Amino acid sequence: MPALALQGFKYVRLLGTLLQQLHDAGTARDRAGNRQLFYDQYATLLLLYFFNPTLTSLRGLQQLTTLSAVQHRWDVPRTALGSLSEAAGVFDAPLLQAVSSELALRAGTQGPPAPGDHELLRDLIAIDGSLLPALPRMVWAVWQDAQHRAAKLHVAFAVLRQVPVAVTVTPGTGSERAELRRLVQPGGFYVFDRGYIEYGLFVELHALPCSFVARLQERAVYEVQQAQPLTAAAQAAGVLRDCWIRRLSTEHHQPLLPAPLRVVCVATGRSHADGTPVVLVLVTNRLDLDAELIALAYRYRWAVELFFRWLKCVLGCRHLLSQSPNGVHLQVYMALIASLLISLWVGRAPSKRTYEMLCFYLSGWATTAEMIAHIDRLHLKAPPSKE
């Protein structure tokens, strides 16, 4: 069997081992000993849901369990619809965090090294949120009003390694700043947009300590402590200003910062409706990086937006199988695990064509040789790294 096929099966086996460790989780209340659907089996069914686009509902998933090929190949028993519905409340979703973290760690170490100075951004993590439409009867998923409900997915995404490293789920009105505080870790390097801006947050992150690059409103008020000269590389990257600041807040309340921060202003080439140029005003506590790398770090933030599009539009995570918070969290975790499994199998960020080929392969429509040939073509088409 080709080496890449063996590698792919190795990660499938690894996932099976990690899920097997959760087999008995959630069974404490089953004193009669008659439970037939266990945590690892339910997680496997969710994984099959993501790799079979014809499945669009819990009822379709239940019908899948009646197929003998599924029962024997994936060790999943014939399961009643009521048992599948109950599972969303029985199995604790956060237990999948360890599974996701293990796969993310392995996926993050197999990619090629970042070129040149980009190595300084290798551990950059973008944090952002995205809405998952929910049914009006999902009363916990508060959003606009009683008829508009949504869950919000908050993701920490390693932009150069192209892997999600952490996730939380809240109601649609959940505080993005509160979730950012949960997602950041000491020693991390994070980039986020102006929707997270809270001036006190910068002081908290610096004290954690962690590094950050964030976008401010263009009208943000700050006091310059020291202006930095612009190099030719910075100017070529569109940097208009680079300075250290000692105050940053509203116009009428500007306490002295406990440590200097840095503001880098970057041209976008776009204009507001009144004709004035749109300028990115970035704040960071990375005083050591070149200004052009600060600008590049913020541009890399777009990677998390592409990941949301992949997760919702290709992998199908925007259709929720459960109405409970825990059930939605279970589905989101398994969506991340499915995405990580693809990245591990093919050695790069997943694409729609690769996802389709894996669906064909796991459904028995594509042979191992055809799957390997597809992966080989991906590697041949990979563009060379640019300094």
HELIX and SHEET records of a PDB file:
HELIX    1   1 ALA A    3  GLN A   20  1                                  18    
HELIX    2   2 TYR A   39  PHE A   50  1                                  12    
HELIX    3   3 LEU A   58  LEU A   64  1                                   7    
HELIX    4   4 SER A   68  TRP A   74  1                                   7    
HELIX    5   5 LEU A   81  VAL A   90  1                                  10    
HELIX    6   6 ALA A   93  LEU A   95  5                                   3    
HELIX    7   7 LEU A   96  GLY A  108  1                                  13    
HELIX    8   8 GLY A  116  LEU A  121  5                                   6    
HELIX    9   9 GLU A  176  LEU A  183  1                                   8    
HELIX   10  10 ARG A  194  TYR A  196  5                                   3    
HELIX   11  11 TYR A  199  ALA A  207  1                                   9    
HELIX   12  12 ALA A  232  ALA A  236  1                                   5    
HELIX   13  13 ALA A  291  ARG A  299  1                                   9    
HELIX   14  14 TRP A  302  ARG A  309  1                                   8    
HELIX   15  15 TRP A  310  VAL A  314  3                                   5    
HELIX   16  16 PRO A  325  VAL A  346  1                                  22    
HELIX   17  17 LYS A  352  LEU A  362  1                                  11    
HELIX   18  18 THR A  368  LYS A  381  1                                  14    
SHEET    1   A 9 VAL A 142  ASP A 145  0                                        
SHEET    2   A 9 HIS A 148  ALA A 158 -1                                        
SHEET    3   A 9 LEU A 124  ALA A 134 -1                                        
SHEET    4   A 9 PHE A 189  PHE A 192  1                                        
SHEET    5   A 9 SER A 211  LEU A 216  1                                        
SHEET    6   A 9 PRO A 277  THR A 284 -1                                        
SHEET    7   A 9 LEU A 256  SER A 271 -1                                        
SHEET    8   A 9 VAL A 239  SER A 249 -1                                        
SHEET    9   A 9 VAL A 221  ALA A 227 -1                                        
SHEET    1   B 3 VAL A 142  ASP A 145  0                                        
SHEET    2   B 3 HIS A 148  ALA A 158 -1                                        
SHEET    3   B 3 VAL A 163  PRO A 171 -1                                        
END                                                                             
